[in-house]
Amino acid sequence: MTGWRRTFLPRPSRSAALSAAAVAACASLISGCGVIPGTTGGSGDDPITVMTWAPEKTKATNKPGVPAMAQAYARWVNAHGGLGGRELKVLTCNDHNDSVGAAECARQAVDHDVVAVVGAYSQHGRSFLGPLEVAGIPYIGGYGVTDDEFSSPLSYPVNGGEPALLAGNGRQLAARCDRVSLVRPDTLAGDELPKLLNQGLADGHHKPVSDIRAPEDGTDLTPQAERALKDAGADNGCVTAALGARTDTFYDSFRRTKDDYPPVRISSVLGSVDQSLIDRTGGASGPYEGAYVTGWYPAAGDARWDRMRDVIREQAFGDNRVDPSDAGVQTTWIAYTVLKQAVESLDGGEVTARTLRRALDGGLRVETGGLTPPLSWRFEDLLAASEFPRLINSGVTFQTVRDGRLVPAREGFVNVEKTLEQSA
């Protein structure tokens, strides 16, 4: 593990970003949206109201466990005295995996004067962050699927997002693979992935990856599988797929195709492959045995997740949306851990979007029980990566599938800060 270095650099200008945000907000607030009853979290005994959103029941990536985990967390914390003695109320929203839906969710957050959006997932950062910025609402612990989450001054990420995963995946594969094929979504967010993976591979002086695009809602990815196998080559070749919910679709096509090509090793990242997927596809006898996986957090079986598992058993028993091995559920747990400690740091004072931002910007240090390095969003904690100025946690974990279980391939966190800086 490399040492954790905090880089001091001039604070980037926010005026341009805020001006753009205002324009985006004006556009997004035109559209209508359904109303969810709720109350704000001011002072006194009023509930502390937040929002969590994610796509559900779409043809692309779905994250129903994200709002379900948020609601389970609220039930648990309220059963144990609330946040600083006050009820936590969680509003939820389905962004439908489109920019209009994301803007509508942001409008709901603004209309109900929530104190924060917490632990959410959306691929449409430009659509929802503009309205939040204009309203001054912090975005705490988003999934990290868009670059916008690492540039908005009101975003407080808890992981390194897709940038850290792909840079880390390149680092993990650099010592193991001579040639690498990357299969990734044919989306704007997907367009950023090859550069990040290439920078990680560059540590091993590798050739650039073979960049293979796949439709986000594809149901047969045989052409992509054939090209990936062909481009990976005959010796020490690797195929890595970062397709979210469609990763299993790809590897199913890969499994039916691979016998016509030389053998290769397979790889992926957290959120595309998790323990539940490995279990569903045959465990040790399935296609993921021996795969390399790069994650943000410790493996799902690690004891550091025990408290989250206890909460799920207590408050979401039988709710199959809440999978403790799902990266969205895990990120939501960590995001609400941040919210809890931020509220408690106010010591019974007024809880508003402004006071939460002040606490987060003012040096609050959040401990997550070892699930991440300590989190802090002070100016001096920001990385010197110009494309990701709000990124504070550049740690990833290297895992592998052994005997049907995701286990550490290397102990501790691997810091990919320098890789991210060089990719900018």
BELHU-V87546 format. One record per residue. N is the residue number from 0. PHI is phi in whole degrees, -180 to 180 (999 if undefined). OMEGA is omega in whole degrees, -180 to 180 (none if undefined). Layout:
n: {N:N}
phi: {PHI:PHI}
omega: {OMEGA:OMEGA}
This chain:
n: {0:1:2:3:4:5:6:7:8:9:10:11:12:13:14:15:16:17:18:19:20:21:22:23:24:25:26:27:28:29:30:31:32:33:34:35:36:37:38:39:40:41:42:43:44:45:46:47:48:49:50:51:52:53:54:55:56:57:58:59:60:61:62:63:64:65:66:67:68:69:70:71:72:73:74:75:76:77:78:79:80:81:82:83:84:85:86:87:88:89:90:91:92:93:94:95:96:97:98:99:100:101:102:103:104:105:106:107:108:109:110:111:112:113:114:115:116:117:118:119:120:121:122:123:124:125:126:127:128:129:130:131:132:133:134:135:136:137:138:139:140:141:142:143:144:145:146:147:148:149:150:151:152:153:154:155:156:157:158:159:160:161:162:163:164:165:166:167:168:169:170:171:172:173:174:175:176:177:178:179:180:181:182:183:184:185:186:187:188:189:190:191:192:193:194:195:196:197:198:199:200:201:202:203:204:205:206:207:208:209:210:211:212:213:214:215:216:217:218:219:220:221:222:223:224:225:226:227:228:229:230:231:232:233:234:235:236:237:238:239:240:241:242:243:244:245:246:247:248:249:250:251:252:253:254:255:256:257:258:259:260:261:262:263:264:265:266:267:268:269:270:271:272:273:274:275:276:277:278:279:280:281:282:283:284:285:286:287:288:289:290:291:292:293:294:295:296:297:298:299:300:301:302:303:304:305:306:307:308:309:310:311:312:313:314:315:316:317:318:319:320:321:322:323:324:325:326:327:328:329:330:331:332:333:334:335:336:337:338:339:340:341:342:343:344:345:346:347:348:349:350:351:352:353:354:355:356:357:358:359:360:361:362:363:364:365:366:367:368:369:370:371:372:373:374:375:376:377:378:379:380:381:382:383:384:385:386:387:388:389:390:391:392:393:394:395:396:397:398:399:400:401:402:403:404:405:406:407:408:409:410:411:412:413:414:415:416:417:418:419:420:421:422:423}
phi: {999:-83:-73:-86:-116:-103:-102:-96:-150:-61:-64:-66:-65:-106:-63:-65:-63:-70:-64:-62:-63:-63:-63:-61:-64:-60:-68:-73:-81:-69:-73:-81:-159:-67:-103:-110:-60:-175:-130:-86:-111:-96:-109:72:-102:-62:-62:-92:-107:-131:-131:-133:-130:-172:-78:-140:57:-112:-86:-114:-70:-123:-133:-64:-69:-68:-66:-66:-66:-61:-69:-65:-62:-61:-61:-67:-67:-70:-72:-122:100:78:-95:58:86:-119:-66:-99:-116:-111:-93:-124:-153:-101:-85:60:61:-143:-68:-66:-63:-64:-65:-67:-62:-63:-64:-59:-60:-68:-60:-97:52:-66:-84:-169:-102:-128:62:-90:-132:-162:-91:-124:-59:-65:-77:-99:-74:-58:-60:-66:-63:-62:-84:76:-93:-72:-112:-103:65:-63:-64:92:-87:-124:-64:-59:-67:-108:-130:-69:-68:-104:-99:-126:-70:-108:-134:-90:62:-58:-57:-68:-62:-72:-62:-68:-62:-62:-63:-66:-86:-58:-89:-121:-128:-84:-135:-132:-106:-109:-109:-143:-66:-86:-136:-61:-64:-66:-63:-84:-70:-59:-61:-69:-64:-61:-67:-66:-67:-61:-61:-105:58:-89:-71:-59:-69:-82:-92:-120:-89:-133:-64:-63:-111:-67:-112:-140:-112:-61:-59:-68:-64:-64:-68:-61:-66:-65:-74:-69:87:-91:-117:52:-86:-136:-120:-121:-123:-130:-116:59:-65:-90:-62:-67:-61:-64:-71:-69:-64:-61:-61:-78:-110:-63:-67:-88:-134:-60:-67:-134:-91:-113:-153:-166:-131:-56:99:-100:-129:-141:-64:-65:-66:-61:-63:-66:-104:111:59:-65:-96:-90:-72:-94:-59:87:-68:-95:-135:-103:-126:-92:-124:-59:-56:-59:-85:-67:-63:-66:-92:-60:-66:-60:-63:-62:-64:-63:-64:-75:-117:-139:-62:87:-89:-74:-73:-97:-100:-65:-93:-79:-64:-68:-62:-63:-66:-64:-58:-67:-62:-73:-63:-63:-58:-60:-71:-67:-64:-65:-69:-79:55:85:-79:-61:-110:-137:-58:-67:-69:-67:-61:-62:-65:-69:-79:-91:111:-57:-111:-100:-100:-113:69:86:-73:-140:-61:-53:-107:-153:-113:-64:-54:-74:-91:-73:-79:-88:-111:-61:-81:-133:-67:-99:-78:-117:-116:-102:-89:-131:-121:-99:-127:-145:-95:-131:54:79:-125:-75:-133:-63:-91:-155:-76:79:-91:-107:-88:-105:-56:-64:-62:-67:-63:-73:-80:-71}
omega: {177:-179:179:-179:175:-174:177:179:-180:179:-179:179:-180:-173:-180:-179:-178:177:177:180:-179:178:-180:-179:-180:180:-173:-177:179:-174:-179:-178:177:-177:174:-180:179:178:-178:179:177:-180:177:-175:179:175:171:-173:178:177:172:179:178:176:177:175:175:180:-179:-178:177:-180:-179:180:-178:177:179:177:179:180:177:178:-180:178:-179:-176:178:177:-178:172:177:176:-177:179:-178:-179:172:178:-178:170:-180:-178:176:-179:173:179:175:-173:179:178:178:178:179:176:178:179:177:180:180:-177:-178:173:179:-179:178:164:-168:171:-174:176:173:177:-172:-175:-178:-178:-176:-176:178:178:179:180:-180:-180:179:-176:180:178:-170:171:170:-175:180:-176:180:178:-178:179:-179:176:-179:-180:179:178:-179:-176:179:176:-180:176:177:179:-179:-179:-177:175:179:178:175:177:-178:-177:-173:-177:-172:-171:175:178:-175:170:177:174:-173:-176:175:-178:177:179:180:-179:-179:-170:-178:-180:-179:178:179:-179:175:178:-178:176:178:178:-178:170:177:-180:167:-174:-175:-178:178:178:-175:-179:-178:180:175:-176:180:178:179:178:-180:180:180:180:180:-176:-179:176:-172:-174:176:177:179:173:178:-179:177:-173:-179:-177:-179:179:179:175:179:-176:172:175:178:-178:-179:-175:-165:-176:179:-176:175:-178:176:172:-180:-174:175:-179:177:-177:172:175:175:-174:-179:177:178:179:-177:-174:171:176:-176:179:-177:-174:-175:178:-179:-178:172:-179:176:-178:173:-167:173:179:-172:-180:-178:-178:180:176:-173:-178:177:180:178:179:179:178:-177:-169:-178:180:-180:178:-174:173:-173:-179:-176:177:-179:-177:177:177:-180:180:178:176:-179:179:179:171:176:180:-178:-178:177:178:-179:179:179:171:177:180:-178:178:179:176:-179:-178:176:177:-180:179:-178:-180:-171:175:176:179:-175:176:-177:179:178:177:172:165:176:-175:176:-174:174:178:-176:178:-178:179:178:178:-170:-179:-177:-172:179:-178:-179:-176:-179:180:173:177:176:-179:175:178:-178:-177:176:-179:172:-178:179:170:179:-177:173:-180:174:-176:-179:-179:-177:178:179:178:-177:-180:-176:none}
